[in-house]
């Protein structure tokens, strides 16, 4: 007889409940874990690495990459008036 229950693999970075993604992830599942994920990735990057935040909007993650060379890109005449290093539509080549 085979086990019909799915195995839940616990993720150590998901908190003390193991599988629990946090209340923010429940209330805003699309964006709930982005900040934590980016914090972890920023810690893994070498100092001075280049980071491009495509579709950066208000640049909410710029401070996470203060040890790296952070550049932002958004569409020309976009919704937000933040200064960006690049302005283009993301279906265009940046380089």
N, C-alpha and C positions, 0 to 999 in steps of 0.2 A: 504494500500500500504506500503510495507516495504522499508527501506532504503538499497540500493544496494552498497553504498559506504562503504569502510572499515574505521573503526575508527582508527585514529592514536593516540596512547597514547604517550604523551610527557614525556620525561625523563629529570629530572632536571640536571643530570650530563652530558647531551649532549650539553650543551652550550646555548647561548641566542636564538638560532633558535629552540630549543626544540628537533626536530627530526633530525637535521643536525649532522652527525657523525664527521664532520671536513674534511678538504681537504686531509689530510694524509690517512684517511680511504677510500676516493674515489680513490686516486692514488695507494694505497696498501691495498686493503680491507681485506686481510688475517691478516695483522699485524698492521693496522692503529690505533686500540684502545687498543692494549695490554698494552702499558706503562701506560696509564691513568687508566686502570682497575687495574693493579698491584699496582699503587700508592694508589688507594682507598682501596685495600685489605690490603696492608701493614699498613695503618693507623688504620685499624680495629683489627689487630693482637696484642696480648699482647706482651709487651717487653719480650724478651728471648724465644719466641715461636720458634719452629723448622720449617724451611722452606727448602724444597728440590726442587731445580731447576733441573728437569729431562730433559735431552738433552740440557744442558746449553750452549754448544758451547763456545762462547767467554765470557760468564757470563755477558751479558749486563744489567741484572737486579739486580746484587749483591748489588749495592749501594742503591737500594730502600729498602732493608731489613737490613739496618745497625743496627736497634734496635732489630732485631731478630737474631737467630742463623741460618745463611744462610749456606747451604751445596749444592754443585753442583755435578751433575753426567753427564757423557757423555760416549760414547762408547770407548773402548780401541783402541788406534791408530787412533783416529778420525781425522777430518779435521783440527781441531784447536789445538794448542799446549798450551792451558791454563791449569794450574793445577786444578784438580778436587778432591773432597773428595772421590768420588766413580768413578770407571770405570767399566761399564758393558753394555751389551745390554739390552734394556728396557724390553725385554720379559723374562729376568731372574729376580729372586727375589733378592731384595737388602738386606733383613734382614733375 
